């Protein structure tokens, strides 16, 4: 259910992010203040830095969030966040309805064992995201957006 856009180099990221946001009519997005400047979109996009930490209601009211990720897993289509620079607090990617994530292709691991090995030295809590939030817990009806964003866009660089 995620949309993946591939760009050749970091210089193309801002335009790709702007296109992803435009697909969802998103104009106000949360960012980790440590998000590298070269990944930030321009134009009419309002970037709301999560510093000091935004209250949950304010985060939920934004159109989306733009982050990076620590790793990804090719086999399962999973993003892995560990709160590192550009990723922000876990809630940053759980409350807004849209998550746009930028990741270098070199950070993609082939399978789960490879990703676990790459995370071996990591002592931070990690979040695995394998697509937009969805559940079928209630009467086996699929409901999206219950435990996180309903829409996920990945910008893969390289």
C-alpha positions as CSV (number, residue, x, y, z in Angstrom):
1,X,0.0,0.0,0.0
2,X,3.0,2.3,0.1
3,X,4.1,4.4,-2.9
4,X,7.8,4.3,-3.7
5,X,9.6,6.9,-5.8
6,X,13.2,6.5,-6.8
7,X,15.5,9.4,-7.5
8,X,19.1,9.3,-8.7
9,X,20.6,11.7,-6.2
10,X,19.9,13.8,-3.1
11,X,19.5,16.9,-5.3
12,X,16.3,15.5,-6.6
13,X,14.8,14.8,-3.2
14,X,13.1,18.1,-2.5
15,X,11.1,18.0,-5.8
16,X,10.2,14.3,-5.2
17,X,8.9,15.2,-1.7
18,X,6.9,18.1,-3.1
19,X,5.3,15.8,-5.6
20,X,4.5,13.2,-2.9
21,X,2.9,15.9,-0.7
22,X,1.0,17.3,-3.7
23,X,-0.6,13.9,-4.4
24,X,-2.1,14.1,-0.9
25,X,-2.8,17.9,-0.9
26,X,-0.4,18.1,2.1
27,X,0.9,21.6,2.8
28,X,1.7,21.6,6.6
29,X,4.1,18.8,7.6
30,X,6.1,18.0,10.8
31,X,9.8,17.4,10.6
32,X,12.5,16.5,13.0
33,X,14.6,19.6,13.5
34,X,17.7,17.5,12.6
35,X,16.3,16.6,9.2
36,X,19.1,17.6,6.7
37,X,18.4,20.8,4.9
38,X,19.0,19.2,1.5
39,X,16.0,16.9,2.0
40,X,13.5,19.6,2.8
41,X,11.0,20.7,0.2
42,X,10.5,24.4,-0.6
43,X,7.6,26.2,-2.2
44,X,4.3,26.5,-0.4
45,X,5.1,23.7,2.1
46,X,5.1,24.8,5.7
47,X,7.7,22.8,7.7
48,X,6.7,22.5,11.4
49,X,9.7,21.6,13.5
50,X,9.0,19.2,16.4
51,X,11.1,21.4,18.7
52,X,10.1,21.9,21.4
53,X,8.0,18.7,21.1
54,X,4.7,19.4,19.6
55,X,1.6,18.4,21.6
56,X,-0.1,15.2,20.2
57,X,-3.2,17.2,19.1
58,X,-1.1,19.6,17.1
59,X,0.9,16.7,15.5
60,X,-2.4,14.9,14.6
61,X,-3.8,18.1,13.0
62,X,-0.8,18.4,10.5
63,X,-1.1,17.0,7.0
64,X,1.9,14.7,7.4
65,X,5.4,14.1,8.5
66,X,8.7,14.0,6.6
67,X,11.5,11.8,8.0
68,X,14.4,9.7,7.2
69,X,14.9,6.0,8.3
70,X,17.7,4.0,9.7
71,X,17.2,1.0,7.4
72,X,14.8,-0.8,5.2
73,X,14.2,-4.4,4.3
74,X,13.7,-5.3,0.7
75,X,12.1,-8.7,1.2
76,X,9.3,-7.4,3.4
77,X,9.1,-3.7,2.3
78,X,9.8,-2.6,5.9
79,X,11.2,0.7,7.1
80,X,13.1,0.7,10.3
81,X,13.3,3.9,12.4
82,X,15.5,4.2,15.5
83,X,15.0,7.9,16.4
84,X,18.2,8.9,14.7
85,X,18.8,12.3,13.0
86,X,16.0,13.2,10.7
87,X,13.7,10.6,12.2
88,X,12.5,12.3,15.3
89,X,10.3,10.9,18.0
90,X,8.2,7.8,17.4
91,X,5.0,9.8,17.7
92,X,6.1,12.0,14.8
93,X,5.5,9.1,12.4
94,X,2.4,7.7,14.2
95,X,0.0,10.6,14.5
96,X,0.0,12.5,11.2
97,X,-2.1,10.8,8.5
98,X,0.7,10.8,5.9
99,X,4.3,9.7,6.4
100,X,6.9,10.6,3.7
101,X,10.2,8.9,4.3
102,X,13.6,9.6,2.5
103,X,16.1,6.7,2.5
104,X,19.4,6.1,0.7
105,X,19.3,2.9,-1.3
106,X,22.5,1.8,0.4
107,X,20.5,1.5,3.6
108,X,18.2,-1.2,2.2
109,X,19.0,-4.7,3.6
110,X,18.0,-7.8,1.6
111,X,16.1,-9.6,4.4
112,X,15.1,-9.5,8.0
113,X,18.3,-11.4,9.3
114,X,20.5,-8.8,7.5
115,X,18.6,-5.9,9.0
116,X,18.8,-7.4,12.5
117,X,22.5,-7.9,12.1
118,X,22.9,-4.3,10.9
119,X,21.1,-3.2,14.0
120,X,23.1,-5.4,16.4
121,X,25.0,-2.4,17.9
122,X,21.9,-0.3,18.1
123,X,20.6,0.1,21.7
124,X,17.7,2.5,20.8
125,X,14.1,1.4,20.5
126,X,13.2,0.6,16.9
127,X,10.0,0.8,15.0
128,X,9.3,-1.4,12.0
129,X,6.9,0.0,9.4
130,X,5.7,-2.4,6.7
131,X,3.2,-0.2,5.0
132,X,0.3,2.1,5.9
133,X,-1.4,1.4,9.2
134,X,-4.2,-1.1,8.9
135,X,-6.0,-3.7,11.0
136,X,-8.8,-6.3,10.6
137,X,-9.4,-6.8,14.3
138,X,-13.0,-5.6,14.3
139,X,-15.3,-8.1,12.7
140,X,-12.6,-8.9,10.1
141,X,-13.3,-5.6,8.3
142,X,-10.1,-3.8,7.1
143,X,-9.7,-0.4,8.7
144,X,-6.8,1.9,7.8
145,X,-5.2,4.5,10.0
146,X,-5.9,3.0,13.4
147,X,-2.4,2.7,14.7
148,X,-0.5,5.2,12.5
149,X,-0.7,6.9,9.1
150,X,-3.0,5.6,6.4
151,X,-0.7,6.8,3.7
152,X,3.1,6.1,3.3
153,X,5.4,7.5,0.6
154,X,9.0,6.4,0.3
155,X,11.6,8.4,-1.6
156,X,14.5,6.1,-2.3
157,X,17.8,7.8,-3.2
158,X,20.4,6.3,-5.4
